[in-house]
Amino acid sequence: MRLRVFLPSTKQALNQAVREVVQLARRCGCVRDNQADLEIALREALANAIIHGNESESDKRIFLRCYGAPDGDLLVLVRDEGGGFDPGDVPDPRDEDRKHLNHGRGLLLMRELADYVEYRRSGREVLIYKSCT
């Protein structure tokens, strides 16, 4: 099963995309105990693409691709139109001087909640793999 869409850089599109991916995940049997993890990781990836990648410009698009395997595994790809970034340059939100901030935890959450996260295309694309078996 698969999903392939282009989204505007808006909160409404983010919410709709999460609903569609969760529906696909349900059809694959991938939401038993993993729905919250999947939703949070996906929301973080999409929010980063919208806010940081596309700088909240609604005329810029997000490309979302999702593949669900019959055995319950899920592969999600999110790509923005921004200039990219180096994930190694993003400070660790667990550092003492960053703990008080109310932002900057998205990459950490994705890594903790997914089984595999890879940044490609100079940081303009994130690949998230979630094993749901």
C-alpha positions in Angstrom: 0.0 0.0 0.0 1.3 3.4 -0.7 0.5 7.1 -0.5 2.1 9.8 -2.6 1.0 13.5 -2.3 2.3 17.0 -2.7 1.1 19.3 0.2 1.1 23.0 0.7 3.2 24.2 3.7 0.2 24.7 6.0 -0.9 23.3 9.3 -4.2 22.0 7.7 -2.2 20.0 5.2 0.0 18.6 7.9 -3.0 17.4 9.9 -4.6 15.8 6.8 -1.3 14.1 5.9 -1.0 12.6 9.3 -4.6 11.3 9.1 -3.9 9.7 5.7 -0.7 8.0 6.8 -2.3 6.7 10.0 -5.1 5.3 7.9 -2.6 3.6 5.6 -0.8 2.3 8.7 -4.0 0.8 10.0 -4.6 -1.0 6.8 -1.1 -2.5 7.1 -1.6 -3.4 10.8 1.0 -0.9 11.9 -0.8 0.9 14.7 -1.4 -1.6 17.5 1.0 -0.1 20.0 2.8 2.3 17.7 0.2 4.9 16.6 1.4 7.7 19.0 5.1 7.1 18.1 4.2 7.2 14.4 2.1 10.3 14.7 4.7 12.2 16.7 7.6 11.3 14.4 5.6 12.2 11.3 4.3 15.5 12.8 7.8 16.5 13.6 9.1 15.6 10.1 6.3 17.6 8.4 6.5 20.5 10.8 10.3 20.8 10.3 9.7 20.7 6.5 7.1 23.4 6.7 8.7 25.7 9.3 12.4 25.3 8.7 12.6 23.9 5.2 9.9 25.9 3.4 9.9 28.8 5.9 6.1 28.6 6.3 5.6 29.8 2.7 2.3 28.2 1.7 3.1 28.3 -2.0 6.1 26.0 -1.4 5.2 22.3 -1.3 6.0 19.3 0.8 6.4 15.9 -1.0 5.1 13.0 1.1 5.6 9.4 0.2 4.5 6.5 2.4 4.8 2.7 1.8 3.1 0.2 4.0 4.1 -3.5 3.8 1.6 -6.2 4.5 3.8 -7.4 7.4 3.2 -4.0 9.2 6.4 -2.1 8.4 6.1 1.5 7.3 8.4 3.7 5.3 7.8 7.5 5.2 9.6 10.1 3.1 9.2 13.8 3.6 10.9 16.3 1.3 10.7 20.1 1.3 11.8 22.8 -1.1 14.2 24.5 1.3 18.0 24.9 1.2 18.6 21.9 3.4 20.6 21.6 6.6 23.2 19.4 8.3 21.6 17.4 11.1 25.0 17.2 12.8 24.9 21.0 13.3 21.6 20.8 15.2 22.4 21.1 19.0 21.3 18.3 21.3 18.2 19.5 23.2 19.3 17.5 26.2 22.3 19.8 26.6 22.1 21.8 29.9 21.9 25.2 28.1 19.0 24.0 25.9 16.8 22.2 28.4 14.7 25.3 29.1 13.8 26.0 25.4 10.4 25.1 24.2 11.6 24.1 20.7 14.4 22.1 19.1 13.4 18.5 20.0 12.0 17.3 16.7 15.1 15.5 15.4 15.6 13.8 18.7 11.9 12.7 18.9 12.1 11.3 15.4 15.2 9.3 16.2 13.8 8.0 19.5 10.3 7.1 18.1 11.2 5.6 14.8 13.4 2.5 14.1 15.5 4.3 11.5 15.9 7.9 10.4 18.0 9.1 7.5 18.5 12.6 6.1 19.1 12.8 2.4 19.4 15.5 -0.3 21.5 17.8 1.8 18.9 17.6 4.6 15.9 18.5 2.4 14.6 15.0 2.7 14.0 12.7 5.7 13.3 9.0 5.5 11.6 7.4 8.5 11.2 3.6 8.9 8.9 2.2 11.6 8.8 -1.5 12.1 5.4 -2.4 13.5 5.8 -6.1 14.0 
